[in-house]
Amino acid sequence: MSINIRRVLGVALTVAASAAFAAGAQKATFGFGATPPETELVRFFSPLPDGRGLPKGSGSVAQGKTVYEAQCVACHGENLQGGIGDRLIGGRGSLVNTDPKKAPVKTVESYWPYATTLFDYIKRSMPFTAPDSLTSDQVYAVTAYILAQAKIVPDDAVLGADNLAKVRMPNRDGVVPDRRPERFPAPANTPHQSLATAPAAK
Amino acid sequence: MTHADIAEANAERPTSGTDQILADEARALAQKRTDPGSPYSSGSGPRRADRRRFVLGSMAAFGVGSALTRHASAAAPLGATEHDVPADASKVQGYPLADESYGTRSQFETEVRTRFKTSTPQSSWTFTPLEKSCGIVTPSGLHFERSHGGTAVIDPATHSLYVHGMVRQPKKFSMKDLRRFPSTSRIMFLECSGNGLTEWSKPTLRTVQGTHGLTSTSEWTGVSLATILNEAGVRSGTKWLLAEGGDAAAMTRSIPLAKALQDCFLAYGQNGEAIRPEQGYPLRLMVPGYEGNMNIKWLRRLELSDAPFMTREETSKYTDLLPDGKAVQFSYEMEAKPVITAPSGEMMLDGPGFHEITGIAWSGRGTIRRVDVSTDGGKTWRQAALQGPVLPICHTRFRLPWKWDGQEAILQSRCVDETGYVQPTLGQLVAVRGLNGPLGSIYHLNAIQSWHVATDGKVSNVHQY
């Protein structure tokens, strides 16, 4: 592949200088790198909360119990109460809390806003001793088991690529966008008093 | 790690990570206090005999080579090699220059990273020792670590970066490909958004390493992400991209496309050499000014999308839970924050008189414009000198001369960044964020730090606001 050096340098400068680089308007390329064969991309997965990108497969709560007992119980406990690994269920109602001595109980049940996240996380990084070793069916199954233990889906649920995104998590509306920067008044009689009013925060 | 190891670790599971690191901190301090050269020493203890072995002149003259290599032993601090110490280094030859070498630090320097005792050493973090830091750059071997599945071992010859999703043409880049592109480099800080998480409701860890050690600065070198995305061609409608690591956690975060195109880059270099394994060798996504977790290590894949992926790290972990039960999500910027590194927690001042107060300040929103220092707990402030270079999104060293009168004092530093953002006191920050449990909202604590100086010169971590 031939490269027009002048053109390439121009592109490099333009790209570096322009924060307003518009998506959709491809500039001249260097042409380095290759086109990956589809066979190399199939190992990757990254579902979106609406279910796009979920790998094919499904599993039942009952199947998930078997997977859990073989693969998860050592770290997360017989009752999903946690151990070396995080506690997985419980904690609903504990998130509203102003007691600095009592910790909120953040679990899949109480805190995780999307069921697709649970599938994604288990599939990519669990079990801790052998990450990315479970089949998609096994991961759907153990996802169903955890959600059933959390009383989010019924005990006879079968979850898969077509219905996981429809599971509504208890804390679905529990996230808010970042509101920073907060404005803090400078204490009186300090050099900061004048600075606080000088340039406007972005 | 096997299931048997897990069972064993479960059985031995200690009280808490904080209790354990407090115990570790106490042990390390007791050790340092025996060295009169340490800022933690009151200057009266015996020197560590094992590192200060004196060699008789005649013996050194008799067999230079053997005498000097004999003690390359476990007695040396990490990162150093033990050498015999002559009574007068000008009377004997020093140790020879090796034909090939990498280099070590002095055997008299003992600062090390310390690990927070999480339940596994794979999903864990280590703190940079800031107490003796000078200048702005963190030595690569002391750069803080935060990993979720251990340090991945990746051969760069077989490593690939895939770019796919909403692109015109999916691409695969080898490390060799990536190094062909025009390079970019910047000296910048990385800070874990959990830096200081133990300090929300009460002063907990005792040294500046424990309270502020999850920030470090390196020169990072690589290729602009905009350049790489242009190779694949960003399709219209793209708003986000997923960055994925090739470690056991296959760590993932969603990055807003605007940020990706603005100033993100893919680093293969750190402080003039290849990036360290624990920092993501051979390739790390750099997201300037944003929380450390987004700077995905061992980067193997970028997937472009029209929506955020809502990964575990950006929903259930790196979110800031407020007292009303709502969690702030996508809190990206690391806000302006300084800390006095000396004098700092557990140090001993050698009597009244002149002491330089020095520290670092940084802001994820740009350049530090001003640092003020108080020695009376915030009643009055004096402007500190900023030591160049003063760079955007980078540790900035500040200094202030101080004549200690021997009375109780409370040292604080407060900074303003180029956006005009004035750093809050802890009281102001807690008034806004609340305290949902002992660790508050865990992340993004950037309040003013207070160090109490007692009349005997002992410095300690306190809350004063």
HADDOCK unambig.tbl for C-alpha pairs under 7 A between the chains (distance, minus, plus):
assign (segid A and resid 15 and name CA) (segid B and resid 226 and name CA) 6.60 0.50 0.50
assign (segid A and resid 15 and name CA) (segid B and resid 227 and name CA) 6.69 0.50 0.50
assign (segid A and resid 19 and name CA) (segid B and resid 261 and name CA) 6.59 0.50 0.50
assign (segid A and resid 19 and name CA) (segid B and resid 262 and name CA) 4.89 0.50 0.50
assign (segid A and resid 21 and name CA) (segid B and resid 261 and name CA) 6.88 0.50 0.50
assign (segid A and resid 23 and name CA) (segid B and resid 234 and name CA) 5.38 0.50 0.50
assign (segid A and resid 23 and name CA) (segid B and resid 235 and name CA) 6.27 0.50 0.50
assign (segid A and resid 23 and name CA) (segid B and resid 236 and name CA) 5.57 0.50 0.50
assign (segid A and resid 24 and name CA) (segid B and resid 234 and name CA) 5.39 0.50 0.50
assign (segid A and resid 24 and name CA) (segid B and resid 235 and name CA) 4.76 0.50 0.50
assign (segid A and resid 24 and name CA) (segid B and resid 236 and name CA) 4.50 0.50 0.50
assign (segid A and resid 26 and name CA) (segid B and resid 230 and name CA) 5.90 0.50 0.50
assign (segid A and resid 26 and name CA) (segid B and resid 233 and name CA) 5.43 0.50 0.50
assign (segid A and resid 27 and name CA) (segid B and resid 230 and name CA) 6.56 0.50 0.50
assign (segid A and resid 29 and name CA) (segid B and resid 230 and name CA) 6.76 0.50 0.50
assign (segid A and resid 29 and name CA) (segid B and resid 231 and name CA) 5.39 0.50 0.50
assign (segid A and resid 30 and name CA) (segid B and resid 231 and name CA) 6.99 0.50 0.50
assign (segid A and resid 31 and name CA) (segid B and resid 231 and name CA) 6.76 0.50 0.50
assign (segid A and resid 32 and name CA) (segid B and resid 177 and name CA) 5.85 0.50 0.50
assign (segid A and resid 33 and name CA) (segid B and resid 171 and name CA) 6.43 0.50 0.50
assign (segid A and resid 33 and name CA) (segid B and resid 172 and name CA) 5.56 0.50 0.50
assign (segid A and resid 33 and name CA) (segid B and resid 173 and name CA) 4.54 0.50 0.50
assign (segid A and resid 33 and name CA) (segid B and resid 174 and name CA) 6.81 0.50 0.50
assign (segid A and resid 33 and name CA) (segid B and resid 177 and name CA) 5.75 0.50 0.50
assign (segid A and resid 34 and name CA) (segid B and resid 171 and name CA) 5.66 0.50 0.50
assign (segid A and resid 34 and name CA) (segid B and resid 172 and name CA) 5.17 0.50 0.50
assign (segid A and resid 34 and name CA) (segid B and resid 173 and name CA) 6.47 0.50 0.50
assign (segid A and resid 35 and name CA) (segid B and resid 170 and name CA) 6.06 0.50 0.50
assign (segid A and resid 35 and name CA) (segid B and resid 171 and name CA) 4.89 0.50 0.50
assign (segid A and resid 35 and name CA) (segid B and resid 172 and name CA) 5.91 0.50 0.50
assign (segid A and resid 36 and name CA) (segid B and resid 170 and name CA) 6.67 0.50 0.50
assign (segid A and resid 36 and name CA) (segid B and resid 171 and name CA) 5.88 0.50 0.50
assign (segid A and resid 36 and name CA) (segid B and resid 172 and name CA) 5.44 0.50 0.50
assign (segid A and resid 47 and name CA) (segid B and resid 309 and name CA) 6.64 0.50 0.50
assign (segid A and resid 48 and name CA) (segid B and resid 309 and name CA) 4.84 0.50 0.50
assign (segid A and resid 49 and name CA) (segid B and resid 309 and name CA) 6.65 0.50 0.50
assign (segid A and resid 49 and name CA) (segid B and resid 310 and name CA) 6.76 0.50 0.50
assign (segid A and resid 74 and name CA) (segid B and resid 3 and name CA) 6.79 0.50 0.50
assign (segid A and resid 74 and name CA) (segid B and resid 6 and name CA) 6.81 0.50 0.50
assign (segid A and resid 74 and name CA) (segid B and resid 7 and name CA) 6.64 0.50 0.50
assign (segid A and resid 75 and name CA) (segid B and resid 6 and name CA) 6.91 0.50 0.50
assign (segid A and resid 83 and name CA) (segid B and resid 10 and name CA) 6.57 0.50 0.50
assign (segid A and resid 84 and name CA) (segid B and resid 10 and name CA) 6.11 0.50 0.50
assign (segid A and resid 84 and name CA) (segid B and resid 119 and name CA) 5.61 0.50 0.50
assign (segid A and resid 95 and name CA) (segid B and resid 325 and name CA) 4.52 0.50 0.50
assign (segid A and resid 96 and name CA) (segid B and resid 323 and name CA) 5.39 0.50 0.50
assign (segid A and resid 96 and name CA) (segid B and resid 324 and name CA) 4.90 0.50 0.50
assign (segid A and resid 96 and name CA) (segid B and resid 325 and name CA) 4.06 0.50 0.50
assign (segid A and resid 97 and name CA) (segid B and resid 323 and name CA) 4.96 0.50 0.50
assign (segid A and resid 97 and name CA) (segid B and resid 324 and name CA) 6.77 0.50 0.50
assign (segid A and resid 97 and name CA) (segid B and resid 325 and name CA) 6.92 0.50 0.50
assign (segid A and resid 97 and name CA) (segid B and resid 436 and name CA) 5.37 0.50 0.50
assign (segid A and resid 98 and name CA) (segid B and resid 323 and name CA) 5.24 0.50 0.50
assign (segid A and resid 98 and name CA) (segid B and resid 435 and name CA) 6.03 0.50 0.50
assign (segid A and resid 98 and name CA) (segid B and resid 436 and name CA) 5.20 0.50 0.50
assign (segid A and resid 98 and name CA) (segid B and resid 437 and name CA) 6.94 0.50 0.50
assign (segid A and resid 99 and name CA) (segid B and resid 436 and name CA) 6.31 0.50 0.50
assign (segid A and resid 99 and name CA) (segid B and resid 437 and name CA) 5.69 0.50 0.50
assign (segid A and resid 100 and name CA) (segid B and resid 201 and name CA) 6.93 0.50 0.50
assign (segid A and resid 100 and name CA) (segid B and resid 435 and name CA) 5.46 0.50 0.50
assign (segid A and resid 100 and name CA) (segid B and resid 436 and name CA) 5.83 0.50 0.50
assign (segid A and resid 100 and name CA) (segid B and resid 437 and name CA) 4.01 0.50 0.50
assign (segid A and resid 100 and name CA) (segid B and resid 438 and name CA) 4.69 0.50 0.50
assign (segid A and resid 101 and name CA) (segid B and resid 437 and name CA) 5.41 0.50 0.50
assign (segid A and resid 101 and name CA) (segid B and resid 438 and name CA) 5.20 0.50 0.50
assign (segid A and resid 102 and name CA) (segid B and resid 437 and name CA) 4.89 0.50 0.50
assign (segid A and resid 102 and name CA) (segid B and resid 438 and name CA) 6.61 0.50 0.50
assign (segid A and resid 103 and name CA) (segid B and resid 436 and name CA) 6.86 0.50 0.50
assign (segid A and resid 103 and name CA) (segid B and resid 437 and name CA) 4.17 0.50 0.50
assign (segid A and resid 103 and name CA) (segid B and resid 438 and name CA) 6.28 0.50 0.50
assign (segid A and resid 104 and name CA) (segid B and resid 436 and name CA) 6.92 0.50 0.50
assign (segid A and resid 104 and name CA) (segid B and resid 437 and name CA) 6.27 0.50 0.50
assign (segid A and resid 111 and name CA) (segid B and resid 316 and name CA) 6.39 0.50 0.50
assign (segid A and resid 112 and name CA) (segid B and resid 315 and name CA) 6.51 0.50 0.50
assign (segid A and resid 112 and name CA) (segid B and resid 316 and name CA) 5.49 0.50 0.50
assign (segid A and resid 113 and name CA) (segid B and resid 315 and name CA) 6.95 0.50 0.50
assign (segid A and resid 117 and name CA) (segid B and resid 310 and name CA) 6.51 0.50 0.50
assign (segid A and resid 117 and name CA) (segid B and resid 311 and name CA) 5.60 0.50 0.50
assign (segid A and resid 117 and name CA) (segid B and resid 312 and name CA) 5.80 0.50 0.50
assign (segid A and resid 121 and name CA) (segid B and resid 312 and name CA) 6.27 0.50 0.50
assign (segid A and resid 124 and name CA) (segid B and resid 249 and name CA) 6.73 0.50 0.50
assign (segid A and resid 124 and name CA) (segid B and resid 250 and name CA) 5.97 0.50 0.50
assign (segid A and resid 125 and name CA) (segid B and resid 248 and name CA) 6.08 0.50 0.50
assign (segid A and resid 125 and name CA) (segid B and resid 249 and name CA) 4.67 0.50 0.50
assign (segid A and resid 125 and name CA) (segid B and resid 250 and name CA) 6.25 0.50 0.50
assign (segid A and resid 129 and name CA) (segid B and resid 1 and name CA) 5.92 0.50 0.50
assign (segid A and resid 129 and name CA) (segid B and resid 2 and name CA) 6.17 0.50 0.50
assign (segid A and resid 131 and name CA) (segid B and resid 248 and name CA) 6.09 0.50 0.50
assign (segid A and resid 174 and name CA) (segid B and resid 326 and name CA) 4.95 0.50 0.50
assign (segid A and resid 174 and name CA) (segid B and resid 327 and name CA) 6.13 0.50 0.50
assign (segid A and resid 175 and name CA) (segid B and resid 326 and name CA) 5.47 0.50 0.50
assign (segid A and resid 175 and name CA) (segid B and resid 327 and name CA) 4.68 0.50 0.50
assign (segid A and resid 175 and name CA) (segid B and resid 328 and name CA) 5.79 0.50 0.50
assign (segid A and resid 175 and name CA) (segid B and resid 329 and name CA) 6.09 0.50 0.50
assign (segid A and resid 176 and name CA) (segid B and resid 326 and name CA) 6.38 0.50 0.50
assign (segid A and resid 176 and name CA) (segid B and resid 327 and name CA) 5.92 0.50 0.50
assign (segid A and resid 176 and name CA) (segid B and resid 328 and name CA) 4.91 0.50 0.50
assign (segid A and resid 176 and name CA) (segid B and resid 329 and name CA) 5.97 0.50 0.50
assign (segid A and resid 177 and name CA) (segid B and resid 328 and name CA) 5.54 0.50 0.50
assign (segid A and resid 177 and name CA) (segid B and resid 329 and name CA) 5.37 0.50 0.50
assign (segid A and resid 177 and name CA) (segid B and resid 330 and name CA) 6.68 0.50 0.50
assign (segid A and resid 178 and name CA) (segid B and resid 328 and name CA) 5.52 0.50 0.50
assign (segid A and resid 178 and name CA) (segid B and resid 329 and name CA) 5.99 0.50 0.50
assign (segid A and resid 178 and name CA) (segid B and resid 330 and name CA) 6.18 0.50 0.50
assign (segid A and resid 178 and name CA) (segid B and resid 331 and name CA) 5.17 0.50 0.50
assign (segid A and resid 184 and name CA) (segid B and resid 422 and name CA) 6.47 0.50 0.50
assign (segid A and resid 184 and name CA) (segid B and resid 424 and name CA) 5.78 0.50 0.50
assign (segid A and resid 184 and name CA) (segid B and resid 428 and name CA) 6.82 0.50 0.50
assign (segid A and resid 190 and name CA) (segid B and resid 380 and name CA) 6.12 0.50 0.50
assign (segid A and resid 190 and name CA) (segid B and resid 381 and name CA) 5.91 0.50 0.50
assign (segid A and resid 191 and name CA) (segid B and resid 381 and name CA) 6.75 0.50 0.50
assign (segid A and resid 196 and name CA) (segid B and resid 420 and name CA) 6.41 0.50 0.50
assign (segid A and resid 196 and name CA) (segid B and resid 422 and name CA) 6.31 0.50 0.50
assign (segid A and resid 198 and name CA) (segid B and resid 420 and name CA) 6.81 0.50 0.50
assign (segid A and resid 199 and name CA) (segid B and resid 419 and name CA) 6.55 0.50 0.50
assign (segid A and resid 199 and name CA) (segid B and resid 420 and name CA) 5.14 0.50 0.50
assign (segid A and resid 200 and name CA) (segid B and resid 419 and name CA) 6.57 0.50 0.50
assign (segid A and resid 200 and name CA) (segid B and resid 420 and name CA) 5.97 0.50 0.50
assign (segid A and resid 201 and name CA) (segid B and resid 419 and name CA) 4.76 0.50 0.50
assign (segid A and resid 201 and name CA) (segid B and resid 420 and name CA) 5.29 0.50 0.50
assign (segid A and resid 201 and name CA) (segid B and resid 421 and name CA) 5.92 0.50 0.50
assign (segid A and resid 202 and name CA) (segid B and resid 419 and name CA) 6.00 0.50 0.50
